Amino acid sequence: MRSFFFAIICVAISIVAFAQDTKSAAAKPFHTYIYNKEYMVYLDLNLYDNDIKVPGQDIFGNVLGYFGASRDSRKWLITSAKLDGTNKASLDIINDYGSEDLTATLTYDPKQNTYTLRQTGGSRLKIVVSRKWVKIPTEITLVPHERVADMW
């Protein structure tokens, strides 16, 4: 009987914790980790607090976020962002060498729980796969995901 009550209490606590997590995600949709399975790329960002560290590249300090790939150690850093309402952000992005930059918009769709990254100008996002450059499409859909460890 005790274990039954203990199980009920654990379930209730997890439901409350999940509800609070969902509520905070809706309130701050641009503090997230999102992933695209097809290209194995992700965005780790917090456009509110500027507190993201690029793994293995501490020289950059805290940034708004970065675009990375599971199969490539290079990163594209978000250098500035402007929130356009609650579900859209305009981004300025630069590669980690500083030789290429681009502008993009990131739009959150709360009904589908997806994000659309649309490159609007400048260089194309690209990653290296099997020693060849792969251009990322100018519009790509990403979904919330648990953090993926880089191979590097």
URMO-V868446 format. One record per pair of residues at least 12 apart in sequence whose ideal C-beta (glycine too) atoms are under 7 Angstrom apart, sorted by the first residue. I is the first residue (numbers start at 1). J is the second residue. D is the distance in whole Angstrom. If there is no record, write none. Layout:
BEGIN
I,J,D
I,J,D
END
This chain:
BEGIN
26,110,7
28,48,6
29,87,6
29,108,4
30,45,6
30,47,4
30,48,7
30,89,6
31,46,4
31,48,6
32,45,7
32,144,6
33,145,6
33,147,6
34,115,5
34,142,4
34,143,6
34,144,6
34,145,6
35,142,6
35,143,6
35,145,4
35,148,6
36,140,6
36,141,7
36,142,5
39,136,6
39,140,7
40,69,6
40,70,4
40,71,6
41,67,7
41,68,7
41,69,5
41,127,7
41,136,6
42,68,6
42,148,6
43,65,6
43,67,5
43,117,7
43,142,6
44,65,6
44,66,6
45,64,6
45,65,3
45,78,6
46,64,7
46,65,6
47,64,5
47,65,7
47,81,5
47,83,7
47,89,6
50,62,5
50,63,7
50,64,5
52,64,7
52,65,5
52,66,7
54,66,5
54,75,5
54,77,7
55,150,7
57,75,7
57,96,6
60,77,6
63,77,5
63,78,6
64,78,4
64,81,5
65,78,4
66,78,6
67,93,7
67,125,6
68,150,7
69,127,4
70,148,5
70,150,6
70,151,6
71,127,7
71,129,5
71,151,6
72,127,4
72,128,5
72,129,7
73,150,7
73,152,4
74,95,7
74,96,6
74,127,7
74,128,7
75,96,5
76,93,5
76,94,7
76,95,5
76,125,6
77,93,7
77,94,6
77,96,6
78,91,5
78,93,6
79,92,5
79,93,7
79,94,5
80,92,4
87,107,6
87,108,4
87,110,7
88,105,6
88,107,5
89,105,7
89,106,5
90,105,6
91,103,7
91,104,5
91,106,6
100,123,4
101,122,5
101,123,6
102,119,6
102,121,6
102,122,3
102,123,5
102,125,7
103,120,5
103,121,4
103,122,6
104,117,6
104,118,6
104,119,5
104,120,6
105,118,5
105,120,6
113,143,7
113,144,6
114,141,5
114,143,5
115,142,5
116,139,6
116,141,6
117,140,5
117,142,6
118,138,7
118,139,5
119,138,4
124,136,7
END
